[in-house]
Amino acid sequence: MPYMFGGLVVLNALMLGYYLFLKQPSPTQSVQQAKTDLVQPVEFSNSAVYIPPRIGTKE
């Protein structure tokens, strides 16, 4: 019985190493779509002009 347990532990470690380090995940369609959406530039407007001054400052 201890040999079977040890074998299962070794097999589990080998499978974990394979899936973590050797096998590269294949991107799905939704992941590819999200990456193309992120590559596109995002519009940015500076709204710091509209922030009121801090309390106690004279402006």
Secondary structure as UniProt FT lines:
FT   HELIX           2..17
FT   HELIX           18..22
FT   HELIX           29..39
FT   HELIX           48..50
FT   TURN            55..56
//
